[in-house]
Amino acid sequence: MGAASSKNPDSSNGNDEREENLDHAGGQLYVSLKMENYKLKGELIPHVYGSVPLVGSWDSSKALAMERESTSMWELSFVVPPNHETLDFKFLLKPKYNNTPCVVEEGPNRLLTGGTLQGDARLALFRLNDDEVLDYRVFIKADRVSPFDLAASWRAYQENLQPSTVRGIPDVSINAAPATGLENGLAATLELDLEHYVVPAPSSGANSGVTYAANKTETPRSLTRSGVFSSFDAVNGSSYVTNNSGSVTVDQAVIGKDMEVMIPDSSRIPVSPGMIESKSVGTFTSMQKQDSHRGLFVDRGVGSPRLVKSASSTSFSTGGELKMDSEAKKVMPAAAGAVAAAAVADQMLGPKEDRQVAIVLVGLPARGKTFTAAKLTRYLRWLGHETKHFNVGKYRRLKHGTNQSADFFRGDNPEGIEARNEVAALAMEDMLSWMQEGGQVGIFDATNSTRKRRNMLMKMAEGKCKIIFLETICNDAAIIERNIRLKIQQSPDYAEVADYEAGLQDFKIRLANYERVYEPVEEGSYIKMIDMVSGHGGQIQVNNISGYLPGRIVFFLVNTHLTPRPILLTRHGESRDNVRGRIGGDTALSESGELYAKKLANFVEKRLKSERTASIWTSTLQRTILTASPIIGFPKIQWRALDEINAGVCDGMTYEEIKKNMPDEYESRKKDKLRYRYPRGESYLDVIQRLEPVIIELERQRGPVVVISHQAVLRALYAYFADKPLNEIPHIAVPLHTIIEIKMGVRGVQEKRYKLMD
């Protein structure tokens, strides 16, 4: 209830010594006066008046107004020397729109010496009339600051007042002519061969194209426990030995090194589908219904994709308790914003069996199922959902070997059908067990081409998770032929087949066997992707889909395709704040940064000279816009979502200044950079949430994109393509003046790095 001061009369010798040093160095006192009252009179503003060095006048018309800090708190801060004269002052209330009459606080004057209030602490009492008295709590705090800190704060303040050099540049623009000014022109030129600038990518980078996609899926735990494996898989380095009975045993030395050990993470909880119905995107037109209960086919067309929900779909779910049970409390996604809000709603209102979702792939071989599953897995993990990809083909190879001929897949081969159903059941059991441990979304990757197989899976999942079938249909013979040839080149099923043409014929016979018994999905909740892999039109059919997470899945699938195209990620050129080690800000480029901008323009011209559909994306901060300014001939688009992480009150500070002046914040950030949120700023999880539209648009684009952004933002974008765990994002190296080229396509994601200058 009274005055408070940061000075401690019992301070240690160390503090006394530090204060003495500040005195000798010309240290200053930063004094903060605060008044608090919860029954404020809106027309009366608190003021301070008194002697030097604060006001220098007892004239109420010259009193200093206090600023509102909150609805109940007013504050006035100032700087004085530590050896200042005793400050003699009082508080008064002045009407908002005139100077009289003023109400002066009752009691003697207040005395401040060396940052400490003299005398007894007391309330500030204001008698408005004979019957009404206002009382304010008074807080006084004094901190010693060095003149260098004050100078740095003033310099940052002055720099923030400087107008941006890119004001007036529209959000969408294009340079039709070469930029003027040829200084450093020779230094900005590049070698004719861009390979000269290639540097090694991290060993754990985004390169997935060299590995068969199915081999990157989950290791079969059920087969690991039983000790049943197949022959040697040269791609992922695992060694298996066939036993006399036709199944196989495992080389424990190799497995002990390479196998994944899965430990449930109790901090992550599966989030069930929420209460939000799937909505249509853009405009749509109804087309032919397959049956009365089917979804509607909608032409995706050119531009914004379109989808429609089946008329048979149920609306809002009504089951579930409004209270979170203990199981629901222990699992929440590592996410912020919309994902977290949807998770909370689903946990409180959603049916228990809907808290986990199984996406069950359906489709003929060579239709892009595994690649679609891999992309969806990467997207959901990046958003913070605990997601795993279970590939039944991997189970089959581990249990029955890789040398199965096309006869094994005949629809009239009872032994083959039984063997394939067995491994499908094993994979489903593993996925359900993982969900019981806290997993949220399981991607079940197999042909699942008959209604009997799908009914088996639905029965196994009953009461445990919600099944959504994802059927991929492709009628483009050229795409199917391309996928078949990639399959022969990459699949372990044909690794030991020396004759490529023989392998090709065997796979085509296998495909014909599946086609004879194939039954399109007509049951349950499903999504059908029809001729969408090319990105040129296509259709999507959605039936009985509701909830936040299923809705996000549909939205992602509508916008994704497998058309190969490069995405170039680079930080802006070095800025003046980079030179000074200050975070945030909106300063212009340094000389080194300006040189990089010219080199980058030269690089883009050489690398994308035949790609006239390319575009340049920047943030709205001038250092990225200036970096892009020398690039000509391509449209430039400013994204607010690409702005650097908001450092809040720490904007413009160095990390040393944060450590010195805000030690608690510094330690909190050090302990958990992923979730740490700057005061009045953002966390990495916040950045990921605002980047989701950027990811969706990068997936939808069919031409090259150059993204010029900032370190935290590019860490999050790179983590998506490289499928990095969320907790690694704040530690990913994204150096200045380096270009990360990401190639997306049917072969997966491949990475290449160019370092244009040190």
Secondary structure as GFF3:
##gff-version 3
##sequence-region A 1 758
A	DSSP	alpha_helix	13	24	.	.	.	ID=ss1
A	DSSP	beta_strand	28	36	.	.	.	ID=ss2
A	DSSP	beta_strand	44	50	.	.	.	ID=ss3
A	DSSP	three_ten_helix	60	62	.	.	.	ID=ss4
A	DSSP	beta_strand	64	65	.	.	.	ID=ss5
A	DSSP	beta_strand	67	68	.	.	.	ID=ss6
A	DSSP	beta_strand	73	80	.	.	.	ID=ss7
A	DSSP	beta_strand	87	95	.	.	.	ID=ss8
A	DSSP	beta_strand	103	104	.	.	.	ID=ss9
A	DSSP	beta_strand	110	113	.	.	.	ID=ss10
A	DSSP	beta_strand	116	117	.	.	.	ID=ss11
A	DSSP	beta_strand	124	127	.	.	.	ID=ss12
A	DSSP	beta_strand	133	145	.	.	.	ID=ss13
A	DSSP	alpha_helix	147	161	.	.	.	ID=ss14
A	DSSP	beta_strand	172	174	.	.	.	ID=ss15
A	DSSP	alpha_helix	185	188	.	.	.	ID=ss16
A	DSSP	three_ten_helix	194	197	.	.	.	ID=ss17
A	DSSP	beta_strand	198	199	.	.	.	ID=ss18
A	DSSP	three_ten_helix	213	216	.	.	.	ID=ss19
A	DSSP	alpha_helix	221	226	.	.	.	ID=ss20
A	DSSP	beta_strand	240	242	.	.	.	ID=ss21
A	DSSP	beta_strand	248	250	.	.	.	ID=ss22
A	DSSP	alpha_helix	252	258	.	.	.	ID=ss23
A	DSSP	beta_strand	298	299	.	.	.	ID=ss24
A	DSSP	alpha_helix	326	329	.	.	.	ID=ss25
A	DSSP	alpha_helix	337	349	.	.	.	ID=ss26
A	DSSP	three_ten_helix	352	354	.	.	.	ID=ss27
A	DSSP	beta_strand	357	362	.	.	.	ID=ss28
A	DSSP	alpha_helix	369	383	.	.	.	ID=ss29
A	DSSP	beta_strand	387	391	.	.	.	ID=ss30
A	DSSP	alpha_helix	392	400	.	.	.	ID=ss31
A	DSSP	three_ten_helix	406	409	.	.	.	ID=ss32
A	DSSP	alpha_helix	414	436	.	.	.	ID=ss33
A	DSSP	beta_strand	441	445	.	.	.	ID=ss34
A	DSSP	alpha_helix	451	461	.	.	.	ID=ss35
A	DSSP	beta_strand	466	473	.	.	.	ID=ss36
A	DSSP	alpha_helix	477	490	.	.	.	ID=ss37
A	DSSP	three_ten_helix	492	494	.	.	.	ID=ss38
A	DSSP	alpha_helix	500	517	.	.	.	ID=ss39
A	DSSP	beta_strand	525	530	.	.	.	ID=ss40
A	DSSP	beta_strand	539	543	.	.	.	ID=ss41
A	DSSP	alpha_helix	548	559	.	.	.	ID=ss42
A	DSSP	beta_strand	565	571	.	.	.	ID=ss43
A	DSSP	alpha_helix	576	580	.	.	.	ID=ss44
A	DSSP	alpha_helix	591	607	.	.	.	ID=ss45
A	DSSP	beta_strand	615	618	.	.	.	ID=ss46
A	DSSP	alpha_helix	622	628	.	.	.	ID=ss47
A	DSSP	beta_strand	635	638	.	.	.	ID=ss48
A	DSSP	three_ten_helix	640	642	.	.	.	ID=ss49
A	DSSP	three_ten_helix	648	650	.	.	.	ID=ss50
A	DSSP	alpha_helix	655	661	.	.	.	ID=ss51
A	DSSP	alpha_helix	663	671	.	.	.	ID=ss52
A	DSSP	alpha_helix	684	700	.	.	.	ID=ss53
A	DSSP	beta_strand	705	709	.	.	.	ID=ss54
A	DSSP	alpha_helix	711	722	.	.	.	ID=ss55
A	DSSP	three_ten_helix	726	731	.	.	.	ID=ss56
A	DSSP	beta_strand	738	745	.	.	.	ID=ss57
A	DSSP	beta_strand	748	755	.	.	.	ID=ss58
###
